[in-house]
Amino acid sequence: MNHVDTPPSIEWRATELKRIKAAAVAGPSERATLAQHAKGKLTARERVDFLLDPGTFQEVEALRRHRATGFGLEDRRPYTDGVVTGWGLVHGRTVFVYAHDFRIFGGALGEAHAEKIHKVMDLAAAAGAPLVSLNDGAGARIQEGVAALAGYGGIFTRNTRMSGVIPQISVMLGPCAGGAAYSPALTDFVFMVRGTSQMFITGPDVVQTVTGEEVSQDGLGGADVHANTSGVATFAYDDEESCLEDVRYLLSLLPANNRQQPPRVTCDDPEDRRTGRLLEVVPANPHQAYDIRAVIEELVDEGEYFEIQPGWAGNVVCALTRLGGHVTGIVANQPAALAGVLDIHASEKAARFVQLCDAFNIPLVTLVDVPGFLPGVDQEHGGIIRHGAKLLYAYCNATVPRIQLILRKAYGGAYIVMDSRSIGCDLSLAWPGNEIAVMGAEGAANVVFRREIASATDPDAVREQRIKEYRAELMHPYYAAERGLVDDVIDPAESRAVLIRSLAMLRAKHADLPSRKHGNPPV
C-alpha cells in the first residue's frame, strides 16, 4: 500500500517563515553587530528605523540571496545579500530607502545586491516618492567581477533618469570608494559623518603609489574635506543620529516629486510682520561687511532656515526656508565672505541650488549685495566665464516664481547674473539705498575721466568731484526704477510682507519652455 507524505501544516510553514525572517533581520552574528557599534556606527536596520517613522518600514526582498559561485561564495549565501531595501514614512509621507549592511560582505555590491537596489529605485520612480540611500559599502564585490560593475551601471542610469523627478538623498555612513562614489554625486544631496564616512575615486595607497603623496582616508575624502574643500558633500555631522534627523527635516521641505508642490505648514509668524531691524543689520556704507544670515533670519518664518552647503563657497548663501508657510529657496550674496563677490565655486553652488528649486517647484528669492565677479589670474584660468555662465543658465532656464531684492550694491555682470529683470525674474525689488551700475562710482570715475584727472592740477579734488557726479547721475536709488528695471523701491521694514504677497500672487505662475530634447548648459 502506497503512503503519501502529509504536507506540512499552515502553522508549521508560518513558524518556518518567522524563523527565516528572524534570521534575515538578525544579520550574520552578534559579533559582527558589536564590531559595527565599536566603530561608532549603527547597523543598516538601526539606521532605517531611525530615519523612518516608527513601525512604518515595509521591507522588500529580505530573503534575496546571491547565486554566484567560486572563491567560496557558494558557501556564503546570507539573506538580504548585504543590503536592506523597502519603504516607509517620514513625517507621514512615503519615502523609499536602501541601506548597505557592512556586516555582510562589507556591504560590497554584487549582482543580487544591485538588483535589489534597482528594484527599490524603480518602485520609488513609479510611486513618485523620494529615495534615500544609506551608504556603507566597500564598493564592487570583487569575487563577482563584471557582474558587480554592471550593477553600478544600472544604479547610475536610474540616478540620472530620476534626476529632477524625485528627490534623491545620499547619506554616507561608511566608506565609498571607486566608481561607487559616482552615485552620490548624481543625487540631489550628500550627507556625511565625520570620522566614519569617506569618499574617493582612488584610495590613499593608490595615491601614494602613483604620486608619492601620503594622506589618510579622512585627509583624502573625509566629511570635512568634501563639505569645505571639494563641495561634494552638502552637509557634515559629528554623529549618525543628528545626520539622519536632518535628513528627516530636509524631506519635510521637499515635495514627493516634480509634479507636486512642497508641503505647506501653518504659519504663526504674522505675514505682515515688520522687519525694521534690517535697518540695523545692513550698514548704509556699501563697503561695510555684515552677515546676510541675519537678514534671512529676519525675513523668514520664525527665523528658521536650512542652509545648503554651509561650509563651501561661503561668499554665497543658499537656503531652504518658509515664507508665509510656503517653502522658498533663498540665494544671497554674503558680504561677510570675500565682500560677497561671485567666483567659480559660488557660481557653481548657486547654480545647482537654483536648478534644484526649479526642478521641485520651489520659488526663488534672490538677495543681492554684490560688487562683481572676483578678479584674478586663477579665476580666469580656472574658467570663471563658463562657471559663472552656469548660474546665468540656471536662472534663465528656471520657470518657478523668481523675485530679486537688491539690498545695497549690484554692479556689473554680477548684477545681471543674480536674477535681474533682464534675465527673466518676475519681480525686481530694491531698498532705497540701492546702487545698480556697471561698477562702483570710484572705479567708473577713474575710467571715464582718467585723462581729465591725470591732467588736473589737483587730481584728487577732480576725482572726488567726478565720483559725486557719477553717483548722482547714474547710481541714485531710483535710476533703475525709472527705466523699469526695478519694479518697486520698498521700505526695508516691509520686506517680509511684500515678499509674501508677491509670492502669493505668483503661485499659479505657468511658463512654457521651447520644445527641445534638453539644453546644453556650460560645464
C-alpha positions in Angstrom: 0.0 0.0 0.0 1.5 3.4 -1.1 1.7 6.1 1.5 1.7 9.8 0.6 3.6 12.2 2.9 1.4 14.5 4.7 2.2 18.1 3.6 3.3 20.5 6.4 0.6 22.4 8.1 0.0 26.1 7.6 1.0 26.6 11.2 4.4 24.8 10.6 5.0 26.9 7.5 4.2 30.1 9.4 6.6 29.1 12.1 9.3 28.4 9.5 8.7 31.8 7.9 9.1 33.5 11.2 12.4 31.7 11.7 13.8 32.6 8.3 12.8 36.2 8.6 14.2 36.5 12.1 17.5 35.2 10.7 17.4 37.8 7.9 16.7 40.6 10.4 19.3 39.4 12.9 22.1 39.5 10.4 25.3 37.4 10.3 26.2 37.4 14.0 26.2 39.3 17.3 30.0 39.6 16.9 29.5 41.5 13.6 27.0 43.8 15.2 29.3 44.6 18.1 32.1 45.3 15.6 29.9 47.8 13.8 28.9 49.5 17.0 32.6 49.6 18.1 33.3 51.8 15.1 30.6 54.3 16.3 28.3 53.1 13.5 24.7 51.9 13.6 23.7 48.8 11.7 21.7 49.1 8.5 18.4 48.3 10.2 19.0 50.6 13.1 19.6 53.4 10.6 16.4 52.6 8.7 14.5 52.6 11.9 15.9 55.9 13.0 15.2 57.5 9.6 11.6 56.3 9.2 8.5 56.9 11.4 8.2 54.1 14.0 6.7 50.9 12.7 6.3 52.0 9.1 9.1 50.2 7.4 8.0 47.6 4.8 10.9 45.6 3.6 11.3 44.3 0.0 13.3 41.2 -0.9 14.5 40.4 2.6 15.0 36.8 1.6 17.1 37.5 -1.5 20.4 35.5 -1.8 23.1 35.7 -4.4 23.6 32.9 -6.9 27.4 33.4 -7.5 29.9 30.7 -7.3 33.6 30.5 -7.0 36.0 31.9 -4.4 33.9 30.3 -1.7 30.8 32.4 -2.4 28.6 29.3 -2.9 29.2 28.5 0.8 28.2 32.0 2.0 24.7 33.0 0.9 23.3 35.2 3.7 19.8 36.6 3.4 19.5 40.2 2.1 22.9 39.9 0.4 24.1 42.9 2.3 21.5 45.5 1.5 18.2 46.3 3.2 15.6 47.7 0.9 12.0 48.9 1.2 9.8 51.9 2.0 8.2 53.6 5.0 7.0 57.0 6.1 8.8 60.2 7.1 6.5 62.7 8.8 3.7 60.6 7.4 4.8 60.8 3.8 6.1 57.8 1.7 9.9 57.5 1.3 11.9 54.7 -0.2 15.2 53.6 1.2 18.1 51.2 0.8 20.8 50.7 3.4 24.1 48.8 2.9 24.8 46.3 5.6 28.5 46.4 6.3 28.3 43.2 8.4 27.6 41.2 5.2 30.4 41.1 2.6 31.5 44.6 3.9 28.4 46.0 2.2 30.0 45.2 -1.2 27.8 45.2 -4.2 27.2 42.0 -6.1 24.6 41.1 -8.8 21.8 40.3 -6.4 22.6 43.2 -4.2 22.4 45.6 -7.2 19.2 44.1 -8.4 17.6 44.8 -5.1 18.7 48.4 -5.3 17.4 48.6 -8.9 14.0 47.3 -7.7 13.6 49.9 -4.9 14.7 52.7 -7.2 12.2 51.6 -9.8 9.5 51.5 -7.1 10.4 55.0 -6.0 10.1 56.3 -9.5 6.8 54.6 -10.1 5.3 55.7 -6.8 6.7 59.3 -7.3 8.3 59.3 -3.8 11.8 60.4 -2.5 14.7 57.9 -2.4 17.2 57.9 0.4 20.4 55.7 0.2 22.2 54.9 3.4 25.7 54.1 2.1 28.2 52.0 4.0 29.9 49.7 1.5 33.3 48.5 0.3 32.5 49.0 -3.4 32.1 46.3 -6.0 32.2 42.7 -4.9 35.5 41.6 -6.4 34.6 37.9 -6.5 31.7 38.6 -8.8 33.7 40.5 -11.4 32.0 42.4 -14.2 28.5 41.5 -13.0 29.1 43.7 -9.9 30.3 46.6 -12.1 27.2 46.2 -14.3 25.1 46.6 -11.2 26.6 50.0 -10.6 25.8 51.0 -14.2 22.1 50.2 -13.5 22.2 52.5 -10.4 23.9 55.4 -12.3 21.3 55.1 -15.1 18.4 55.3 -12.7 20.0 58.1 -10.7 20.2 60.1 -13.9 16.7 59.3 -15.2 15.2 60.2 -11.8 17.1 63.4 -11.5 14.7 66.3 -11.2 11.8 63.8 -11.0 12.0 62.6 -7.4 14.3 63.9 -4.6 17.4 61.7 -4.2 19.4 61.9 -1.0 22.7 60.1 -0.3 23.8 59.6 3.3 27.4 58.5 3.6 27.8 56.4 6.7 31.0 54.5 5.9 33.5 54.1 3.0 32.5 54.8 -0.6 35.4 54.2 -3.0 35.9 53.9 -6.7 33.0 54.0 -9.1 30.6 53.7 -6.2 31.2 57.3 -5.4 29.5 58.5 -8.6 26.0 57.5 -7.5 26.0 60.0 -4.6 27.5 62.6 -6.9 24.5 62.2 -9.2 21.9 62.7 -6.4 20.5 66.0 -5.1 22.1 66.0 -1.6 25.0 64.2 0.1 25.2 63.9 3.9 28.4 62.8 5.5 29.5 61.9 9.1 32.9 62.9 10.4 35.3 60.1 11.3 33.4 57.3 9.7 32.5 58.2 6.1 34.9 58.7 3.3 34.5 59.2 -0.5 37.3 58.9 -3.1 37.9 57.5 -6.5 41.4 56.2 -5.7 42.4 55.4 -2.1 45.4 56.6 -0.2 47.5 53.6 -1.2 47.0 54.2 -4.9 47.6 57.9 -4.5 50.9 57.2 -2.7 52.0 54.7 -5.4 51.2 57.0 -8.3 52.0 60.4 -6.9 54.1 59.8 -3.9 51.7 61.7 -1.7 51.0 60.4 1.8 47.4 61.0 3.0 44.9 59.4 5.3 41.5 58.3 4.3 39.9 61.2 6.1 42.5 63.6 4.7 41.8 62.4 1.2 38.0 62.1 1.3 36.6 62.7 4.7 33.4 64.6 5.6 35.1 68.0 6.2 37.2 67.7 3.0 34.1 67.2 0.9 32.0 69.7 2.9 34.6 72.5 2.9 37.0 71.9 0.1 35.6 69.9 -2.8 31.9 70.8 -2.4 30.9 67.2 -3.0 29.2 66.9 0.4 26.1 69.1 1.2 26.4 68.6 4.9 28.8 67.2 7.5 27.9 65.9 11.0 29.6 64.6 14.1 27.3 61.6 14.6 24.8 59.5 12.6 21.8 60.4 14.8 22.0 64.1 14.1 22.7 63.4 10.5 19.6 61.3 10.0 17.5 63.8 11.9 18.4 66.5 9.4 17.6 64.1 6.5 14.1 63.9 8.0 14.0 67.7 8.3 15.1 68.1 4.7 12.4 65.7 3.5 9.8 67.9 5.2 10.8 70.8 2.9 10.7 68.8 -0.3 7.8 67.7 -2.5 7.4 64.0 -3.1 8.1 64.5 -6.8 8.3 67.2 -9.5 4.5 67.1 -10.1 3.7 68.2 -6.6 4.2 71.4 -4.6 6.3 71.4 -1.5 4.4 70.7 1.8 2.8 73.8 3.3 2.6 74.3 7.1 0.5 76.6 9.3 2.4 79.8 9.9 2.2 81.5 13.3 4.6 84.2 12.3 2.5 87.2 11.0 2.8 87.6 7.3 2.8 91.4 7.6 5.4 91.4 10.4 7.5 94.5 10.0 11.2 93.9 9.5 12.6 97.2 10.7 15.6 95.6 12.4 17.0 95.1 8.9 18.0 98.8 9.0 20.3 98.0 11.9 21.6 94.7 10.4 22.6 96.2 7.0 25.0 99.1 7.2 24.4 102.0 4.8 28.0 102.1 3.8 28.3 99.7 0.8 31.8 98.8 1.7 31.0 97.7 5.3 30.5 93.9 5.8 27.6 92.2 7.6 26.3 88.7 7.8 23.5 88.0 5.3 22.2 85.2 7.5 20.9 87.9 9.9 18.8 89.3 7.0 17.4 85.9 6.1 16.5 85.2 9.8 14.6 88.5 9.9 12.7 87.8 6.7 11.6 84.2 7.0 9.1 82.4 9.2 10.2 82.2 12.8 13.8 82.9 11.7 14.2 79.3 10.7 16.1 78.2 7.5 18.1 75.2 6.4 21.4 76.3 4.8 22.7 74.2 1.9 26.4 73.6 1.7 27.2 76.0 4.5 30.9 75.0 4.6 31.7 75.6 0.9 31.8 78.8 -1.2 30.8 80.9 1.8 30.5 84.1 -0.4 27.1 83.0 -1.4 24.4 81.6 0.9 21.8 79.1 -0.4 18.9 78.0 1.9 15.6 76.3 2.1 13.1 78.1 4.3 9.4 79.1 4.5 7.7 82.4 3.9 4.1 82.5 5.0 4.2 78.7 5.5 5.3 78.0 1.9 8.7 76.5 1.1 11.0 79.1 -0.6 14.6 78.9 -1.8 16.9 81.8 -0.9 20.1 82.7 -2.9 22.0 85.5 -1.3 25.4 87.2 -1.6 27.4 87.1 1.6 29.2 90.4 2.3 30.9 88.8 5.3 33.0 86.5 2.9 35.1 87.9 0.1 32.8 91.0 0.2 30.1 88.9 -1.4 31.7 88.6 -4.8 30.9 85.8 -7.2 33.7 83.4 -8.0 33.9 79.9 -9.5 32.7 78.0 -6.5 30.0 80.4 -5.6 28.6 80.3 -9.1 28.6 76.5 -9.2 26.9 76.3 -5.7 24.2 78.8 -6.5 23.6 77.4 -10.0 23.0 73.9 -8.7 20.7 75.2 -6.0 18.6 77.2 -8.5 18.3 74.1 -10.6 17.1 72.1 -7.6 14.5 74.6 -6.7 13.3 74.9 -10.2 13.0 71.1 -10.6 10.9 70.7 -7.5 8.6 73.7 -7.8 10.3 75.8 -5.1 10.0 79.6 -5.7 13.2 81.6 -5.5 14.1 84.8 -3.7 17.5 86.3 -4.6 19.0 88.8 -2.1 21.6 90.9 -3.9 24.5 92.8 -2.5 27.3 92.0 -5.0 30.3 94.1 -6.0 31.1 91.9 -9.1 33.0 88.8 -10.1 36.3 88.0 -8.3 39.2 89.3 -10.4 42.4 87.3 -10.8 44.5 85.1 -13.0 43.5 82.0 -11.1 39.8 82.8 -11.6 40.2 83.5 -15.3 42.4 80.5 -16.0 40.1 78.3 -13.8 37.2 79.2 -16.1 35.2 81.8 -14.3 33.5 82.6 -17.6 32.0 79.1 -18.1 31.4 78.6 -14.3 29.7 82.0 -14.0 27.6 81.1 -17.0 26.3 78.1 -15.1 24.5 80.4 -12.7 23.2 82.6 -15.6 22.0 79.5 -17.4 20.2 78.1 -14.3 18.3 81.3 -13.7 17.4 81.9 -17.3 16.1 78.3 -17.5 14.1 78.4 -14.3 10.3 78.7 -14.6 9.4 78.9 -10.9 8.4 82.2 -9.3 11.5 84.4 -9.1 11.9 87.6 -7.0 15.0 89.7 -6.8 15.6 92.0 -3.8 18.5 94.4 -4.1 19.7 95.4 -0.6 22.7 97.7 -1.4 25.0 97.4 -4.4 24.6 95.5 -7.6 27.4 96.0 -10.0 28.3 94.8 -13.5 27.8 91.3 -14.8 27.2 90.0 -11.3 24.1 92.2 -11.1 22.8 90.7 -14.3 23.6 87.1 -13.2 21.9 87.5 -9.8 18.4 87.1 -11.4 17.9 90.6 -12.7 14.9 91.7 -14.7 16.8 91.4 -17.9 17.2 87.6 -17.5 13.6 86.9 -16.5 12.9 87.4 -12.8 9.2 88.1 -12.3 9.7 91.0 -9.9 12.7 93.1 -9.0 12.5 95.0 -5.8 15.1 97.3 -4.2 15.7 99.1 -0.9 16.1 102.9 -1.0 19.9 102.7 -0.7 20.5 100.5 -3.7 23.3 101.2 -6.2 22.9 99.5 -9.5 25.6 100.3 -12.0 28.3 98.9 -14.3 30.8 99.4 -11.5 31.3 101.4 -8.3 31.5 105.2 -8.6 35.2 105.3 -7.8 36.1 102.8 -10.5 33.8 104.4 -13.0 35.2 107.8 -12.4 38.8 106.6 -12.8 37.9 105.0 -16.2 35.6 107.7 -17.7 37.5 110.7 -16.5 41.0 109.3 -16.3 42.5 111.9 -18.8 40.9 114.8 -17.1 42.0 113.6 -13.7 45.6 112.9 -14.9 45.9 116.4 -16.4 44.3 118.3 -13.4 46.4 120.4 -11.1 44.6 118.8 -8.2 43.8 115.2 -9.4 42.3 114.2 -6.0 39.8 117.0 -6.0 38.7 116.4 -9.6 38.4 112.7 -8.9 36.2 113.3 -5.9 34.0 115.7 -7.8 33.6 113.3 -10.7 32.7 110.4 -8.3 30.0 112.6 -6.8 28.6 113.5 -10.2 28.6 109.9 -11.4 26.9 108.7 -8.3 24.3 111.4 -8.5 23.7 110.9 -12.3 23.7 107.1 -12.7 23.7 105.5 -9.3 20.8 107.1 -7.4 18.3 104.6 -6.0 15.6 105.4 -8.5 17.6 105.3 -11.7 16.8 101.6 -12.4 13.2 102.1 -11.3 12.7 105.0 -13.7 13.7 102.7 -16.5 11.5 99.8 -15.5 14.4 97.5 -14.4 13.2 97.7 -10.8 9.5 97.2 -10.2 9.4 98.9 -6.8 11.6 100.5 -4.3 10.4 99.4 -0.9 10.9 100.2 2.8 13.2 97.5 4.3 10.7 97.3 7.2 8.1 96.0 4.7 10.3 93.4 3.0 8.8 90.3 4.5 5.2 91.4 3.8 6.0 92.4 0.2 7.8 89.2 -0.5 5.0 87.0 0.9 2.3 89.0 -1.0 4.4 88.8 -4.2 5.0 85.0 -3.9 1.2 84.5 -3.3 0.5 86.4 -6.5 3.0 84.3 -8.4 1.9 80.9 -7.0 -0.1 80.0 -10.1 2.6 81.1 -12.5 3.0 78.9 -15.6 5.8 79.3 -18.1 6.5 77.2 -21.2 10.0 76.5 -22.4 10.8 75.9 -26.1 10.3 72.3 -27.3 13.7 70.6 -27.1 15.3 67.3 -26.0 17.4 69.2 -23.5 19.7 72.2 -23.3 23.5 72.2 -23.4 24.5 74.0 -20.3 28.1 75.2 -19.7 30.2 72.7 -17.7 
